[in-house]
Amino acid sequence: MSGARLRVAVLGAGTVGREVVRALTERADELHPADGAALELRAVAVRDVARAVASGIPASLVSDAPAHLVAEDDIDVIVELMGGDEPAHTLIAAALSMGKGVVTANKHVIAHHGAELEAIARRTGATLRFEAAVGGGIPVLGPLAADLAGNRITRVRGIVNGTTNFILSSMTDEASPLDYAAALAEAQRLGYAEVDPAGDVEGLDAANKLVILARLAFDRWLDPETIRTRPDGVDGPAGPGITTVSLADQRDAREAGRIIRLVATASIDADGQVSASVLPSALDRESPLGRTAGVRNRIEIDAAPLGRVGFDGPGAGGAATSSAVLGDLIAVAREAGSTWGPRRPAAPDPGGAPTHSTGGVLQAASGIRYPIDD
């Protein structure tokens, strides 16, 4: 395939899409793998054609009809960077049904429709790659699926949402700690948080990423809607995600030598029962996860016989995420297969709603019981 060309259509030219389009137009020769096809950008689907052209995308490439690009015979691979559920889900499914390769950074679609899309890809022989859906530019899904294939994975956990980690880091700044509201406002000012931050601060984004990690670790598609995101309180569940973490709670954690961070965890026991949760947790301040600050992500994998291995780096942003997208495109050009690599076909979790592990807790003065995660 070294003399062939892989004709690419990019759907979406936002923060990540712009970086991917720029790389494909300016560095095409550099991105040509020695043992695979050259990458040729043929089209870019956008909502606002005039704005896209004004931003520097050649007018000859721009389209406002993503469905038409998916259906075009002269397009080999679709790069979906639109985000959200629809029409992204339908477009990905259609491309895979036609046998076209798909590269996506859409964690929501993969987490909520992963079992369906995997089944289509396996039936048609199409390639589906989604490294960019977890950890931004951190290469974690490929190693989890392929390089650790000789291991039995027992747990995956990590800080997988940069927005919440920035907020919680701001609340533990030794010089001038901010309360939750002020830290969220600062994250929004810097562009780390959306105007409506619910998906991040309530743990929904992290739950989607945990579903993807669990699929590659345990050959199981979990239902993101059933992953627990509310810590216990004295009078029932506290608020979702980090929404009820207070400065006082962080001080209580500090006095115990700990720090509160939003941790996504999935584990499997000897009977095949999966436990999964996304909860603000009390970490050892000096642990690798406890020292992960700002918008950085860190993902740890426990495996036998290897032991524990960690992946750390920038977990968001156009440049970082485009790195993973471009890596996936090169993998498609090399005919390297789907992100799940040698993993067995997965199915929905047979136990229904996943449970969550219970262990020691740090009870703050507010009454919230933060799981102790060591």
C-alpha positions as CSV (number, residue, x, y, z in Angstrom):
1,M,0.0,0.0,0.0
2,S,3.1,2.3,0.1
3,G,2.3,3.8,-3.3
4,A,-1.4,4.3,-2.6
5,R,-3.2,7.4,-1.4
6,L,-5.7,7.5,1.4
7,R,-8.3,10.2,0.7
8,V,-9.5,11.9,3.8
9,A,-12.5,14.0,4.7
10,V,-12.5,15.9,8.0
11,L,-15.9,16.7,9.6
12,G,-15.5,19.7,11.8
13,A,-12.9,22.5,11.8
14,G,-13.1,23.6,15.4
15,T,-10.3,23.7,17.9
16,V,-9.1,20.2,17.0
17,G,-10.2,20.1,13.4
18,R,-8.3,23.2,12.5
19,E,-5.1,21.6,13.8
20,V,-5.7,18.4,11.9
21,V,-6.5,20.3,8.6
22,R,-3.4,22.4,9.0
23,A,-1.2,19.4,9.5
24,L,-2.7,17.6,6.5
25,T,-2.2,20.6,4.2
26,E,1.2,21.7,5.5
27,R,2.9,18.5,6.5
28,A,1.5,15.8,4.3
29,D,4.9,14.5,3.3
30,E,6.0,14.2,6.9
31,L,2.8,12.3,7.7
32,H,3.3,9.7,5.0
33,P,4.3,6.5,6.7
34,A,7.2,4.5,5.0
35,D,5.1,1.4,5.0
36,G,1.7,2.8,4.2
37,A,-0.5,5.1,2.0
38,A,0.0,8.8,1.7
39,L,-2.7,11.0,3.3
40,E,-4.5,13.3,1.0
41,L,-7.0,15.8,2.4
42,R,-10.0,15.9,0.0
43,A,-12.7,17.8,1.9
44,V,-13.5,19.6,5.1
45,A,-17.1,19.8,6.4
46,V,-18.0,22.9,8.4
47,R,-21.1,24.8,9.5
48,D,-20.0,28.2,8.3
49,V,-18.2,28.0,4.9
50,A,-17.3,31.7,4.7
51,R,-15.7,31.6,8.1
52,A,-13.7,28.5,7.3
53,V,-12.4,30.0,4.1
54,A,-11.5,33.2,5.9
55,S,-9.5,31.2,8.5
56,G,-7.3,29.9,5.7
57,I,-8.9,26.6,4.6
58,P,-8.8,26.4,0.8
59,A,-12.3,27.1,-0.6
60,S,-11.9,24.0,-2.9
61,L,-11.9,21.8,0.2
62,V,-14.8,23.3,2.1
63,S,-18.3,21.8,2.2
64,D,-21.4,22.3,4.4
65,A,-22.7,18.8,3.7
66,P,-21.0,16.2,5.9
67,A,-23.4,13.5,4.9
68,H,-22.5,13.9,1.3
69,L,-18.8,13.6,2.1
70,V,-19.5,10.3,3.9
71,A,-21.4,9.0,0.9
72,E,-18.7,10.1,-1.7
73,D,-17.0,7.2,-3.5
74,D,-13.7,9.1,-3.6
75,I,-13.4,9.4,0.2
76,D,-11.6,6.5,2.0
77,V,-11.6,7.6,5.6
78,I,-13.7,10.0,7.7
79,V,-12.2,12.0,10.5
80,E,-15.2,13.0,12.8
81,L,-14.4,16.0,14.9
82,M,-17.9,17.5,15.2
83,G,-18.5,16.4,18.7
84,G,-21.9,15.7,20.4
85,D,-24.2,12.8,19.8
86,E,-26.0,13.6,16.5
87,P,-25.4,13.8,13.7
88,A,-21.9,12.5,14.6
89,H,-23.2,9.1,15.6
90,T,-25.2,8.6,12.5
91,L,-22.4,9.7,10.2
92,I,-19.9,7.4,11.9
93,A,-22.2,4.5,11.7
94,A,-22.9,5.2,8.0
95,A,-19.2,5.4,7.1
96,L,-18.4,2.2,8.9
97,S,-21.4,0.5,7.2
98,M,-19.9,1.5,3.8
99,G,-16.6,-0.1,4.9
100,K,-14.8,3.3,5.3
101,G,-12.3,3.9,8.0
102,V,-13.3,6.3,10.8
103,V,-11.0,8.3,13.1
104,T,-12.8,10.2,15.9
105,A,-12.1,12.1,19.1
106,N,-15.8,11.8,20.1
107,K,-15.8,10.3,23.6
108,H,-19.6,10.7,24.0
109,V,-20.4,8.7,20.8
110,I,-17.9,6.0,21.5
111,A,-19.0,5.6,25.1
112,H,-22.8,5.6,24.4
113,H,-22.8,3.8,21.1
114,G,-19.5,1.8,21.2
115,A,-21.0,-1.7,21.2
116,E,-23.1,-0.8,18.1
117,L,-20.2,0.8,16.2
118,E,-17.8,-2.0,17.1
119,A,-20.3,-4.5,15.8
120,I,-20.6,-2.6,12.5
121,A,-16.9,-2.2,12.1
122,R,-16.2,-5.9,12.7
123,R,-19.0,-6.9,10.3
124,T,-17.8,-4.7,7.4
125,G,-14.1,-4.9,8.1
126,A,-13.9,-1.2,8.5
127,T,-11.3,0.5,10.8
128,L,-12.5,2.5,13.8
129,R,-9.9,4.4,15.7
130,F,-10.5,6.7,18.8
131,E,-7.2,7.2,20.6
132,A,-8.1,10.9,20.9
133,A,-11.2,10.2,22.8
134,V,-9.3,9.6,26.1
135,G,-6.4,11.6,27.4
136,G,-6.1,14.1,24.6
137,G,-2.6,13.6,23.2
138,I,-1.5,10.9,25.8
139,P,-1.0,7.6,23.9
140,V,-2.9,5.3,26.3
141,L,-5.6,3.3,24.4
142,G,-3.2,1.8,21.9
143,P,-0.8,0.5,24.6
144,L,-3.7,-0.7,26.7
145,A,-5.2,-2.7,23.9
146,A,-2.0,-4.0,22.1
147,D,1.2,-3.5,24.1
148,L,-0.4,-4.9,27.3
149,A,-2.2,-7.7,25.5
150,G,-0.1,-10.3,27.2
151,N,-1.3,-9.1,30.6
152,R,-4.4,-9.5,32.7
153,I,-5.7,-6.0,33.4
154,T,-7.2,-5.7,36.9
155,R,-7.7,-2.0,37.2
156,V,-7.6,1.3,35.3
157,R,-7.9,4.6,37.1
158,G,-6.9,8.1,36.6
159,I,-7.4,11.9,36.4
160,V,-9.0,12.1,32.9
161,N,-10.7,15.5,32.9
162,G,-8.4,18.6,32.8
163,T,-11.2,21.1,33.6
164,T,-12.0,19.5,37.0
165,N,-8.3,19.0,37.8
166,F,-7.6,22.7,37.1
167,I,-10.5,23.7,39.4
168,L,-9.4,21.4,42.2
169,S,-5.8,22.4,41.8
170,S,-6.8,26.1,42.1
171,M,-8.6,25.2,45.3
172,T,-5.4,23.7,46.8
173,D,-3.0,26.5,45.6
174,E,-0.9,27.1,48.7
175,A,-0.4,30.8,48.0
176,S,-3.9,31.8,47.2
177,P,-6.5,29.0,47.1
178,L,-9.8,29.8,45.4
179,D,-13.2,28.5,46.4
180,Y,-15.1,26.4,43.9
181,A,-17.1,29.2,42.3
182,A,-14.0,31.4,41.8
183,A,-11.9,28.5,40.5
184,L,-14.7,27.6,38.0
185,A,-14.9,31.2,36.8
186,E,-11.1,31.3,36.3
187,A,-11.3,28.0,34.3
188,Q,-13.9,29.6,32.1
189,R,-11.9,32.8,31.6
190,L,-8.9,30.8,30.5
191,G,-11.0,28.6,28.1
192,Y,-10.6,25.4,30.2
193,A,-14.3,25.2,31.0
194,E,-17.4,25.7,28.9
195,V,-20.0,28.3,29.5
196,D,-22.2,25.4,30.6
197,P,-19.6,23.3,32.5
198,A,-22.0,20.5,33.7
199,G,-20.5,17.8,31.5
200,D,-17.1,18.3,33.1
201,V,-17.8,19.3,36.7
202,E,-20.6,16.7,37.2
203,G,-18.3,13.9,36.0
204,L,-20.1,13.0,32.8
205,D,-17.1,13.5,30.6
206,A,-14.9,11.4,32.8
207,A,-17.5,8.7,32.9
208,N,-17.5,8.5,29.1
209,K,-13.7,8.2,29.1
210,L,-13.9,5.5,31.8
211,V,-16.3,3.4,29.6
212,I,-13.7,3.5,26.8
213,L,-10.9,2.5,29.1
214,A,-12.9,-0.3,30.6
215,R,-13.8,-1.7,27.1
216,L,-10.1,-2.0,26.2
217,A,-9.2,-3.3,29.7
218,F,-12.0,-5.8,30.3
219,D,-13.6,-6.5,26.8
220,R,-16.8,-5.0,28.2
221,W,-19.0,-2.1,27.2
222,L,-20.4,-0.4,30.3
223,D,-23.4,1.9,30.4
224,P,-22.1,5.4,31.2
225,E,-25.4,6.3,32.7
226,T,-25.0,3.8,35.5
227,I,-21.5,4.9,36.6
228,R,-21.6,6.4,40.0
229,T,-20.6,10.1,40.1
230,R,-22.0,11.2,43.6
231,P,-20.0,10.6,46.7
232,D,-21.8,9.6,49.9
233,G,-22.8,12.2,52.5
234,V,-24.3,11.9,55.9
235,D,-27.8,12.6,54.6
236,G,-27.5,10.8,51.3
237,P,-25.5,11.3,48.1
238,A,-23.7,14.6,47.7
239,G,-23.7,16.6,44.5
240,P,-22.4,15.1,41.3
241,G,-18.7,15.2,40.4
242,I,-16.9,18.0,42.1
243,T,-19.9,20.4,42.5
244,T,-20.0,20.1,46.3
245,V,-16.2,20.0,47.0
246,S,-15.4,22.9,49.3
247,L,-12.3,24.7,50.4
248,A,-13.0,23.4,53.9
249,D,-13.1,19.8,52.5
250,Q,-9.7,20.4,50.9
251,R,-8.3,21.7,54.2
252,D,-9.6,18.6,56.0
253,A,-7.9,16.4,53.4
254,R,-4.7,18.3,53.7
255,E,-4.6,17.8,57.4
256,A,-4.8,14.1,56.7
257,G,-1.9,14.3,54.2
258,R,-4.3,14.0,51.3
259,I,-5.7,16.0,48.4
260,I,-9.1,15.7,46.7
261,R,-9.1,15.0,43.0
262,L,-11.8,13.6,40.6
263,V,-10.7,10.0,40.0
264,A,-12.2,7.6,37.4
265,T,-11.7,4.0,38.4
266,A,-12.8,0.7,36.9
267,S,-11.7,-2.7,38.2
268,I,-12.6,-6.4,37.7
269,D,-12.6,-9.1,40.3
270,A,-11.8,-12.8,40.0
271,D,-15.5,-13.5,39.2
272,G,-15.6,-11.0,36.3
273,Q,-17.6,-8.4,38.2
274,V,-16.7,-4.9,37.1
275,S,-16.7,-2.0,39.6
276,A,-16.7,1.5,38.1
277,S,-17.0,5.0,39.5
278,V,-16.1,8.7,38.9
279,L,-15.8,10.3,42.3
280,P,-13.9,13.1,44.1
281,S,-11.4,11.0,46.0
282,A,-8.8,11.6,48.8
283,L,-5.4,10.8,47.3
284,D,-2.0,10.7,49.0
285,R,-0.6,14.1,48.3
286,E,2.8,12.7,47.4
287,S,1.5,10.0,45.0
288,P,1.8,10.4,41.3
289,L,-1.9,11.0,41.0
290,G,-1.9,13.4,43.9
291,R,0.9,15.4,42.3
292,T,-1.0,15.7,39.0
293,A,-2.0,19.3,38.8
294,G,-3.6,21.8,36.5
295,V,-5.1,20.6,33.2
296,R,-2.8,17.5,33.0
297,N,-4.2,14.0,32.9
298,R,-2.7,10.8,34.4
299,I,-3.9,7.3,33.8
300,E,-2.6,4.3,35.6
301,I,-3.1,0.6,34.6
302,D,-2.6,-2.3,37.0
303,A,-1.7,-5.5,35.2
304,A,-0.3,-8.9,35.7
305,P,2.5,-9.8,35.3
306,L,3.7,-6.2,34.6
307,G,2.5,-4.4,37.6
308,R,1.5,-0.7,37.5
309,V,2.3,1.6,34.6
310,G,1.3,5.2,34.3
311,F,0.6,7.6,31.4
312,D,0.9,11.3,32.0
313,G,0.6,14.4,29.8
314,P,-1.6,17.1,28.3
315,G,-5.2,15.8,28.3
316,A,-6.9,18.4,26.2
317,G,-6.5,21.2,23.7
318,G,-6.4,21.4,19.9
319,A,-2.7,20.7,19.5
320,A,-2.5,17.8,21.9
321,T,-5.7,16.1,20.7
322,S,-4.7,16.6,17.0
323,S,-1.6,14.6,17.8
324,A,-3.7,11.5,18.6
325,V,-6.0,12.1,15.6
326,L,-3.0,12.2,13.3
327,G,-1.5,9.2,14.9
328,D,-4.7,7.3,14.2
329,L,-4.8,8.5,10.6
330,I,-1.3,7.2,10.1
331,A,-2.3,3.9,11.7
332,V,-5.2,3.6,9.1
333,A,-2.7,4.4,6.3
334,R,-0.6,1.5,7.6
335,E,-3.6,-0.8,7.8
336,A,-3.0,-1.3,11.5
337,G,-6.6,-2.0,12.3
338,S,-9.0,-0.6,14.9
339,T,-8.1,0.8,18.3
340,W,-9.1,-2.4,20.1
341,G,-6.3,-4.2,18.3
342,P,-6.1,-7.9,19.4
343,R,-8.8,-7.6,22.0
344,R,-11.7,-9.9,21.8
345,P,-15.1,-8.6,20.6
346,A,-16.8,-6.8,23.5
347,A,-20.4,-6.9,24.6
348,P,-22.6,-4.9,27.0
349,D,-21.8,-5.6,30.6
350,P,-23.6,-8.8,31.6
351,G,-24.2,-7.6,35.1
352,G,-26.2,-4.5,34.1
353,A,-25.3,-1.5,36.2
354,P,-21.7,-1.6,37.3
355,T,-21.0,-1.5,41.0
356,H,-18.5,0.7,42.6
357,S,-15.7,-0.3,45.0
358,T,-16.1,0.7,48.6
359,G,-13.1,1.0,50.9
360,G,-11.8,3.5,53.4
361,V,-13.2,7.1,53.4
362,L,-12.2,10.5,54.5
363,Q,-15.2,12.2,56.1
364,A,-14.9,15.9,55.9
365,A,-16.6,18.3,58.3
366,S,-19.2,18.9,55.6
367,G,-20.3,15.3,55.9
368,I,-19.1,14.3,52.5
369,R,-17.3,10.9,52.6
370,Y,-14.5,10.9,50.1
371,P,-13.2,7.5,49.1
372,I,-9.6,7.0,50.0
373,D,-7.8,5.9,46.9
374,D,-4.2,4.6,47.3
